[in-house]
Amino acid sequence: MTSSELPAGFQFAGVACGIKPSGKPDLSLIVGDNRLVASGVYTQNQVVAAPVEICRSLTPSKRIRAVVTNSGNANACTGRQGALDAAEMCRSVADAISASEAEVLVMSTGIIGKKMPMDRVQAGIKNSVAKLGRGIDDFTAAADAILTTDKYRKAECREIQLGDQTIRIAAMAKGAGMISPNLATMLAVVMTDAQLDPQQSQRILREVASKSFNCVSVDGHTSTNDTLLLLSSGASGVRIGDSNEKDFIRALTDLACFLARELVADGEGATHVMKIRVVGADNDASAATIARTIGASPLVKTAISGGDPNWGRIVSAAGYADAKINPQQTSLKLAGTEIYHNGVPTDFDAAAVSKAIKATKEVGLDLFVGDGPGTAIHWASDLTVEYVRFNSEYTT
């Protein structure tokens, strides 16, 4: 990544303000030079964090100036005080950049049920405003400050050709556990200097999310804080319309899929990513249901973790998914080897397949469930002893 690939019209900062006991960066700020078009998709959990309520009420919009994010504290299940604290974060940023409170979005991630240390947060906001910059180091600092249990940064920026015009897109994301977006704790911000209108931005973001962040899972747990934002500065002067919208969506989806796979690869304790491809379902929605069900099965996850080509777990998971399959036309390839064909196991070399699973980070599970037009791809992590250990000790 280079500074020249960053979209124009944005400034970034990331600082440590003491929310995290570790002293690692924990407050991130993105500011538009002018008002930004913003859209969002959010958690489907009925229990939602205060920042989600604020963002839902403000998007889509054509008058957003900034996004402030804290990590280490989810500000979820914190009652009226949590709502007041989230609003105060927006107010503090607005005052510092000469904007209004309604022009600032807020995201939080971390431990649920803890009160926000607002004195530290306000000091962090003041510090981050002073550090705002347009360079790649500023961008990566902002990306680092949204991380919690992540082992590494998840950020990317790209220059995109749309015909004879050039735009730039960039994105940052966080998440390693509590990942099962419908829209987990997953946060992501996608930025572009292309010109969009609010309703168009919202429509595009929903389409992109359906093919990327909503196609991954680590532990089947949908969080209280999931937020995915799309911000457009319009600074490139390139208008997205009928002639270039499909190419724009394709570029955004490719970037989003890259980051979504990174979330799964960084899943707490994960050693493998399962790329689950379902073909032949009645429709795409049915295929997605089957793929998600397989990816959420602890028995499938542990089999992949141990390199065990236990096809029965995969096929039976497809069978109990809330979608129709044709058992007599069901076939399975695992790590490139067909091990089940039209309802009957094949004569395959189990040791060789086991070795192939263990040798690769991304394991392909290709399931054919009939002759219908429905297809889907879903990425999921395996389940390891390390995941259990980490999450059994997370707050203690």
C-alpha positions in Angstrom: 0.0 0.0 0.0 1.2 3.5 -0.8 -0.2 7.0 0.0 -0.9 7.5 -3.8 -3.4 4.7 -3.7 -5.5 6.3 -0.9 -8.7 8.0 -1.9 -8.6 11.8 -1.9 -10.7 13.8 0.5 -9.9 11.9 3.7 -7.6 12.3 6.7 -6.8 9.6 9.3 -5.4 9.2 12.8 -5.0 6.4 15.3 -3.8 6.9 18.9 -3.6 5.1 22.3 -5.7 6.7 24.9 -5.7 4.1 27.7 -9.0 2.2 27.0 -6.9 -1.0 26.5 -4.9 -2.1 29.6 -2.2 -3.1 27.1 -1.5 0.4 26.1 -2.0 -0.5 22.4 -3.8 2.0 20.0 -7.5 2.2 20.8 -9.0 5.3 19.2 -9.3 5.8 15.4 -10.5 8.8 13.5 -11.5 9.3 9.8 -12.4 12.8 8.7 -13.6 14.1 5.4 -12.3 17.3 4.0 -15.9 18.1 3.1 -19.2 16.4 3.7 -19.2 12.7 2.8 -21.9 10.5 1.4 -22.3 7.6 3.9 -24.2 4.4 4.0 -24.2 1.5 6.5 -25.3 -2.1 7.2 -25.5 -3.3 10.7 -25.9 -6.3 13.0 -29.1 -8.2 12.9 -28.8 -9.1 16.6 -31.8 -7.7 18.7 -29.3 -6.6 21.3 -27.4 -3.7 19.8 -24.7 -1.4 21.1 -25.3 2.3 21.5 -23.1 3.3 18.6 -25.1 1.1 16.2 -28.3 2.9 17.2 -26.6 6.2 16.3 -25.2 5.1 13.0 -28.5 3.5 12.0 -30.3 6.8 12.6 -27.9 8.8 10.5 -27.3 6.7 7.4 -27.7 6.9 4.5 -26.6 10.5 4.4 -24.9 13.1 2.3 -23.6 15.2 5.2 -21.3 13.0 7.3 -17.9 14.5 8.2 -16.2 11.9 10.4 -16.2 8.4 11.9 -14.7 7.9 15.3 -14.0 4.4 16.6 -12.8 3.1 19.9 -11.6 -0.4 20.6 -11.3 -2.3 23.9 -14.9 -1.4 25.0 -18.0 -2.3 23.0 -20.3 0.2 24.8 -23.0 -2.5 24.5 -25.6 -3.3 27.2 -24.7 -0.1 29.0 -28.1 1.4 29.1 -28.8 5.1 29.0 -25.3 6.0 30.1 -23.9 4.1 27.1 -26.2 6.1 24.7 -25.1 9.4 26.3 -21.4 8.4 26.0 -21.7 7.4 22.3 -23.4 10.8 21.7 -20.7 12.6 23.6 -18.0 11.0 21.4 -19.8 12.4 18.3 -20.1 15.8 20.0 -16.5 15.9 20.9 -15.3 15.1 17.4 -17.8 17.6 15.9 -16.6 20.4 18.1 -13.0 19.7 17.2 -13.5 19.7 13.5 -16.2 22.4 13.3 -19.0 20.1 12.4 -22.4 19.2 14.0 -23.0 16.2 16.2 -25.3 14.7 13.5 -22.4 14.7 11.0 -20.3 12.2 13.0 -20.7 8.4 13.1 -19.4 6.3 16.0 -18.3 2.7 16.3 -17.1 0.7 19.3 -15.7 -2.8 19.8 -14.4 -4.8 22.7 -15.8 -6.2 25.9 -19.6 -6.0 26.4 -21.2 -4.4 29.5 -18.4 -2.1 30.6 -18.8 1.7 31.1 -16.8 3.9 28.8 -13.8 5.7 30.4 -15.0 9.0 28.8 -12.2 11.1 30.3 -9.6 8.9 28.4 -11.8 8.8 25.3 -12.2 12.6 25.1 -8.4 13.0 25.6 -7.9 10.5 22.8 -10.2 12.4 20.5 -8.3 15.6 21.1 -5.0 13.9 20.4 -6.3 12.2 17.3 -7.5 15.4 15.7 -4.1 16.9 16.3 -2.5 13.9 14.5 -4.8 13.8 11.4 -2.9 13.2 8.2 -3.3 12.0 4.6 -0.4 9.5 4.4 -0.3 5.8 4.4 1.2 5.8 7.9 -1.8 7.8 9.1 -4.2 5.3 7.4 -2.5 2.3 8.9 -2.5 4.0 12.4 -6.2 4.4 12.1 -6.6 0.8 11.0 -4.5 -0.5 13.9 -6.5 1.4 16.5 -9.7 -0.5 15.7 -8.2 -3.9 16.4 -9.0 -6.0 19.5 -8.1 -9.7 19.5 -6.9 -9.5 15.9 -3.3 -10.8 15.4 -2.7 -8.4 12.5 -3.9 -5.4 10.7 -6.6 -5.8 8.0 -6.4 -2.9 5.6 -6.1 -2.4 1.8 -6.1 0.4 -0.7 -6.3 0.2 -4.5 -6.3 2.4 -7.6 -9.2 1.4 -9.9 -9.6 2.2 -13.6 -13.2 2.8 -14.7 -12.9 3.2 -18.5 -10.5 6.1 -19.0 -11.1 7.5 -15.5 -9.3 6.6 -12.2 -10.7 6.3 -8.7 -9.3 5.0 -5.5 -10.8 2.8 -2.8 -9.5 1.9 0.6 -10.8 -0.2 3.5 -10.0 -1.2 7.0 -11.7 -4.0 9.1 -11.4 -5.7 12.4 -12.6 -9.0 13.8 -11.3 -12.4 14.9 -13.9 -13.8 17.2 -17.7 -13.4 17.6 -17.9 -13.6 13.8 -21.0 -14.6 12.0 -22.1 -11.5 10.2 -25.6 -11.1 9.2 -24.1 -8.4 9.0 -19.8 -9.9 14.3 -17.5 -8.1 16.6 -16.9 -7.0 13.1 -16.3 -3.4 12.1 -15.3 -2.2 8.6 -15.1 1.1 6.8 -14.8 1.3 3.0 -13.8 4.6 1.5 -13.8 5.9 -2.1 -13.2 9.2 -3.8 -15.8 8.4 -6.4 -19.1 10.3 -6.5 -22.2 8.5 -5.1 -25.6 9.6 -3.9 -26.9 8.3 -0.6 -29.5 5.8 -1.8 -27.1 4.5 -4.5 -24.4 4.1 -1.9 -26.8 2.1 0.4 -27.9 -0.2 -2.4 -24.4 -0.8 -3.5 -23.2 -1.5 0.0 -26.0 -4.1 0.6 -25.0 -5.9 -2.6 -21.3 -5.9 -1.7 -22.0 -7.1 1.9 -24.1 -10.0 0.6 -21.2 -11.3 -1.4 -18.4 -10.7 1.2 -18.8 -9.9 4.9 -22.1 -11.8 5.1 -20.4 -14.9 3.7 -18.0 -15.5 6.5 -18.1 -17.1 10.0 -15.7 -18.0 12.8 -17.9 -19.1 15.6 -21.5 -18.6 14.5 -22.0 -15.7 17.0 -23.5 -12.5 15.6 -22.3 -9.6 17.7 -24.0 -6.6 19.2 -21.7 -4.1 17.3 -21.4 -5.2 13.7 -21.1 -2.2 11.4 -20.0 -1.8 7.8 -19.8 1.7 6.4 -19.2 3.0 2.9 -17.9 6.6 2.7 -17.6 8.6 -0.5 -15.8 11.9 -0.8 -16.5 12.5 -4.5 -13.0 14.2 -4.6 -12.0 12.4 -7.8 -14.8 14.0 -9.8 -15.8 10.6 -11.2 -19.5 10.0 -11.1 -20.7 6.4 -10.7 -23.6 5.9 -13.1 -25.0 3.4 -15.5 -21.9 3.1 -17.6 -19.5 2.2 -14.8 -21.5 1.1 -11.8 -21.0 -2.6 -12.4 -17.3 -2.3 -12.7 -17.3 -0.2 -9.5 -19.3 -2.8 -7.6 -17.0 -5.5 -8.9 -14.0 -3.6 -7.5 -15.6 -2.9 -4.2 -16.7 -6.6 -3.9 -13.2 -7.8 -4.7 -11.7 -5.6 -2.0 -14.4 -6.6 0.6 -13.9 -10.3 -0.1 -10.2 -9.9 0.5 -10.8 -8.4 3.9 -13.6 -10.8 4.7 -11.3 -13.8 4.1 -8.7 -12.0 6.3 -11.2 -12.0 9.2 -11.7 -15.7 8.9 -8.0 -16.4 8.5 -7.3 -14.4 11.7 -10.1 -16.3 13.6 -9.2 -16.9 17.2 -7.1 -20.0 17.2 -7.8 -20.8 13.6 -5.4 -22.9 11.6 -7.5 -23.3 8.4 -10.0 -21.4 6.3 -12.7 -23.5 4.8 -13.9 -22.2 1.4 -17.3 -23.8 1.1 -18.8 -23.8 -2.4 -22.3 -25.1 -2.9 -23.6 -25.8 -6.4 -27.0 -27.1 -7.7 -29.4 -25.8 -5.0 -32.8 -24.6 -5.9 -31.6 -20.9 -5.7 -28.8 -18.8 -4.4 -30.4 -18.3 -1.0 -30.8 -22.0 -0.5 -27.2 -22.6 -1.5 -26.1 -19.9 1.0 -28.1 -21.5 3.8 -26.4 -24.9 3.1 -22.9 -23.4 3.0 -23.5 -21.3 6.2 -24.8 -24.4 8.0 -21.8 -26.5 7.1 -19.4 -23.7 8.1 -21.1 -23.4 11.5 -20.9 -27.1 12.4 -18.4 -27.7 15.2 -18.0 -31.3 13.9 -17.0 -30.1 10.5 -14.8 -27.4 12.0 -12.9 -29.9 14.2 -12.6 -32.4 11.4 -10.8 -29.8 9.2 -8.7 -28.7 12.2 -7.4 -32.3 12.6 -7.1 -33.0 8.9 -9.8 -35.7 9.1 -11.7 -36.2 5.7 -14.9 -37.1 7.6 -17.3 -36.6 4.7 -20.3 -37.8 6.8 -20.2 -34.7 8.9 -20.3 -32.4 5.9 -23.0 -34.2 4.0 -25.2 -34.6 7.1 -24.8 -30.9 7.9 -26.1 -30.1 4.4 -29.0 -32.5 5.1 -30.2 -30.7 8.2 -29.8 -27.2 6.7 -33.1 -25.4 6.2 -32.9 -25.9 2.4 -33.7 -28.7 0.0 -31.0 -31.0 -1.4 -31.3 -34.1 -3.6 -29.4 -36.8 -1.7 -29.0 -39.0 -4.8 -27.4 -36.2 -6.6 -25.2 -35.0 -3.8 -21.4 -35.1 -4.3 -18.5 -33.7 -2.4 -14.9 -32.7 -3.2 -12.6 -32.1 -0.2 -9.2 -30.4 -0.8 -9.6 -31.2 -4.5 -10.4 -34.9 -4.2 -13.9 -36.3 -4.8 -14.8 -38.4 -1.8 -18.5 -38.7 -2.2 -20.4 -39.1 -5.5 -24.2 -39.1 -6.1 -25.0 -40.3 -2.6 -22.2 -42.9 -2.3 -18.6 -42.6 -0.9 -15.8 -43.1 -3.4 -12.7 -45.2 -3.0 -10.3 -42.4 -2.0 -7.0 -42.3 -0.3 -7.9 -41.0 3.2 -4.3 -40.5 4.2 -3.5 -38.5 1.1 -6.6 -36.2 1.6 -5.7 -35.8 5.2 -2.2 -34.7 4.2 -3.6 -32.3 1.7 -5.9 -30.7 4.3 -3.0 -30.2 6.7 -0.7 -28.8 4.1 -2.9 -25.8 3.1 -4.3 -22.8 4.9 -7.4 -22.6 2.7 -9.3 -25.9 2.3 -11.8 -26.3 -0.5 -15.2 -28.0 0.3 -17.1 -28.3 -3.0 -20.6 -29.7 -2.5 -23.0 -30.5 -5.3 -26.6 -30.9 -4.1 -28.6 -31.3 -7.2 -29.1 -29.8 -10.7 -30.6 -26.4 -9.7 -29.2 -23.0 -10.6 -28.4 -21.9 -7.0 -24.7 -21.4 -6.0 -22.9 -19.8 -3.0 -19.5 -19.4 -1.5 -18.9 -19.1 2.2 -15.7 -18.8 4.2 -15.4 -20.3 7.7 -12.6 -21.0 10.1 -11.8 -24.3 11.8 -12.2 -24.9 15.5 -9.2 -25.5 17.7 -8.2 -26.0 21.3 -6.7 -22.6 21.2 -10.1 -21.0 20.4 -11.6 -22.7 23.4 -8.7 -21.7 25.7 -8.7 -18.0 24.6 -12.5 -17.5 24.9 -12.8 -19.3 28.2 -10.4 -16.7 29.7 -11.4 -13.6 27.6 -12.6 -11.4 30.5 -10.6 -12.9 33.4 
